[in-house]
Amino acid sequence: MSKQGNLSIHSENIFPIIKKWLYSDHDIFVREIISNACDAILKFKKLCDMGETTDTLNLPFEVKVTVNEKEGTITVSDNGIGMTEEEVEKYITQIAFSGAEDFLNKYQDKMDKDQIIGHFGLGFYSSFMVADTVEIDTLSYTGGEAIHWNCDGGTTYELSEGKRTTRGTDIILHVNEESKEFLSYYTLSSIIEKYCNFMPVPIYVIDANKEEEPAQEGETKEPTVPTPVNDPVPLYTKKPSECTDEEYKAFYSKTFMDYNEPLFWIHLDMDYPFNLKGILYFPKLHNEYEMVEGKIKLYNNQVFVADNIKEVIPEFLLLLKGIIDCPDIPLNVSRSFLQNDGFVKKISDYITKKVADKLISLYKKELEHYEACWDSISPFVKYGCLREEKFADKMNDYILYKTIDDTYTTLKDYLEKVKDTNENKVFYVSDKEKQAQYVSMFKENGMSAVYLNHPIDSSFISHAEMKNKDVHFMRIDSDISSALKQDNAAIDTAKEEKLGKLFGEILKQDKLKVKLESLKSTTVPSMLLISEESRRMQEMMKLYGMDTANMAPSEATLILNENHPLITTLADKDLDAHTKDLVCHHLYDLALISNQTLSAEAMQAFLQRNNELLMTLLNK
Ligand SMILES: Nc1ncnc2c1ncn2[C@@H]1O[C@H](COP(=O)(O)OP(=O)(O)OP(=O)(O)O)[C@@H](O)[C@H]1O
């Protein structure tokens, strides 16, 4: 039997386009050809299950990829369903080809290759991206003649009698000059691992040019048992009830090459109204400022599609590591289509809901563990709240705040605790070092404040205020709470005025307010309070790249403690001008220092003053 045929009337332009197109990721052919081979095996298995065939020859089911660098070929062999002559003509030359033609007509004008999510649809013909000639050797499970198909990338193909004696198909690619890199056993193996690591049939990669090392004299050599490059039954395809913690952890480290244990995970398993399986892992952060580089691998029926597709997976989840396998997502469509697709939105809503449910259940059932994980997961949860309204609504009562006593609290519990001293006000620490003096004052007075010192927190604070209407977040140095002041202490206004005038004349800072307060603490003579609003405004302007250098400093108030001897002496004693100047500057600098770093100039003056003070001590 030998026969020639024309591929299609419009085919002249197809091959050059296939060859050029998707040049950047032409390794896709690996996925297309191997997934066809797996499909052929699954189809045959199905026939066996249905009792349609009793052919048990040629087992076990497997796909073999043989690379022969010397001959320049890659052969993908399967022992699946095979094809008859009619099927080759129908599926390969008519349907598949018209599929490829349709596909290219549709997308060749779109220069943006990312337009098509998974590039599904190019199918068998993607092999012509890397091969000049492609051959098919196939024998159908229905028996009959083995078929050989051959096409050299022109407009015709040849059909003749094939050589296969067992059921299945060999696809032989004669790799072209420009694609020789794929003939390397290691390159090809790693591409197969990338695209086919969870395909449902064992896949073996064989180096045809590798010679077995001869056994040494007197040595009996054990034959090497080949191992598949893939995991045909990945953990996420199993039922959650069948998986152990150890298996989840092992799957994590193998899949993500991360040898740190994940904090916890969510096994997704949905059949209706869409199919979705997967596992999402929460990785552990090594320090509080680290942002993990997450990775969500998207699969379609165990065939790898791509990493981190934000059109399908809510963006904030990309901070996690995980696998999502959803056969229902339409992948041969543009990204902008996916973005606006209601069905895809439902999938992403489902995943978001599952994540929130898991976190809430941890809070309710394993609070201790949830608290232990909080520092690692908090940037993720907060980012999620900023990005997804629904997630924020669900999580609102389960967001933890770390207090200055190193305990964890919810917003509700915090507000309940402070309702007598600072109702609806949350004092927070944004910088542990710079605000240490305020923290110790709070602690001395039994007051509570929370740490919000992650870069994400400034945005999160505004969001939390929006969600919790009456609540105000105040940085710990922005206000003097009544709890820090002495009860019912009347301020001597004449003294306050006198000191205000003195500091005004000496410091010459128009914007600086001076206030006398009767603080409980007798160790702090002066402190600086920075207005929350004006500080936030400046921070925001900085964030948007506006020049804040020449702007007036944030509204600040210098608090002088009426109960500190330095202040009373300064107010009451008749001091010479130089001493007054020295003490006022110093009190201001001391207040400033516990709030921010001094400018170079201020630091210079401060050090000089210190020296002078030491000299006066020595000269006493
Ligand atoms: N190894 C194989 N064994 C048996 N049939 C095959 C094999 N490879 C391809 N075929 C047949 O050729 C058809 C066309 O394959 P092609 O890869 O072009 O498209 P597809 O697999 O149907 O869809 P997709 O575009 O998603 O890949 C397949 O549907 C199948 O019937």
The ligand as an SDF file (V2000), in Angstrom:
LIG
                    3D

 31 33  0  0  0  0  0  0  0  0999 V2000
   -0.3410    9.0160   19.6660 N   0  0  0  0  0  0  0  0  0  0  0  0
   -1.5690    8.9870   19.1550 C   0  0  0  0  0  0  0  0  0  0  0  0
   -2.3160    7.8640   19.2040 N   0  0  0  0  0  0  0  0  0  0  0  0
   -3.5630    7.8170   18.6970 C   0  0  0  0  0  0  0  0  0  0  0  0
   -4.1610    8.8940   18.1380 N   0  0  0  0  0  0  0  0  0  0  0  0
   -3.4800   10.0430   18.0320 C   0  0  0  0  0  0  0  0  0  0  0  0
   -2.1440   10.1500   18.5440 C   0  0  0  0  0  0  0  0  0  0  0  0
   -1.7270   11.4330   18.3090 N   0  0  0  0  0  0  0  0  0  0  0  0
   -2.7450   12.0730   17.6930 C   0  0  0  0  0  0  0  0  0  0  0  0
   -3.7890   11.2470   17.5260 N   0  0  0  0  0  0  0  0  0  0  0  0
   -5.0820   11.5600   16.9220 C   0  0  0  0  0  0  0  0  0  0  0  0
   -4.9470   12.7700   16.1950 O   0  0  0  0  0  0  0  0  0  0  0  0
   -5.8670   13.7310   16.6750 C   0  0  0  0  0  0  0  0  0  0  0  0
   -5.3490   15.1110   16.4790 C   0  0  0  0  0  0  0  0  0  0  0  0
   -4.3300   15.4000   17.4220 O   0  0  0  0  0  0  0  0  0  0  0  0
   -3.9960   16.8790   17.8080 P   0  0  0  0  0  0  0  0  0  0  0  0
   -2.9460   16.8530   18.8250 O   0  0  0  0  0  0  0  0  0  0  0  0
   -3.6700   17.6450   16.5980 O   0  0  0  0  0  0  0  0  0  0  0  0
   -5.3250   17.4590   18.3840 O   0  0  0  0  0  0  0  0  0  0  0  0
   -6.1130   16.9960   19.7050 P   0  0  0  0  0  0  0  0  0  0  0  0
   -5.2230   16.1680   20.5660 O   0  0  0  0  0  0  0  0  0  0  0  0
   -7.3970   16.4200   19.2920 O   0  0  0  0  0  0  0  0  0  0  0  0
   -6.4220   18.3550   20.4170 O   0  0  0  0  0  0  0  0  0  0  0  0
   -5.3950   19.4130   21.0290 P   0  0  0  0  0  0  0  0  0  0  0  0
   -5.4210   20.5140   20.0730 O   0  0  0  0  0  0  0  0  0  0  0  0
   -5.9540   19.7560   22.3420 O   0  0  0  0  0  0  0  0  0  0  0  0
   -4.0490   18.7980   21.1270 O   0  0  0  0  0  0  0  0  0  0  0  0
   -6.1680   13.3470   18.0850 C   0  0  0  0  0  0  0  0  0  0  0  0
   -7.4270   13.8030   18.5160 O   0  0  0  0  0  0  0  0  0  0  0  0
   -6.1320   11.8200   17.9950 C   0  0  0  0  0  0  0  0  0  0  0  0
   -7.3630   11.3010   17.5240 O   0  0  0  0  0  0  0  0  0  0  0  0
  1  2  1  0
  2  3  1  0
  2  7  2  0
  3  4  2  0
  4  5  1  0
  5  6  2  0
  6  7  1  0
  6 10  1  0
  7  8  1  0
  8  9  2  0
  9 10  1  0
 10 11  1  0
 11 12  1  0
 11 30  1  0
 12 13  1  0
 13 14  1  0
 13 28  1  0
 14 15  1  0
 15 16  1  0
 16 17  2  0
 16 18  1  0
 16 19  1  0
 19 20  1  0
 20 21  2  0
 20 22  1  0
 20 23  1  0
 23 24  1  0
 24 25  2  0
 24 26  1  0
 24 27  1  0
 28 29  1  0
 28 30  1  0
 30 31  1  0
M  END
$$$$
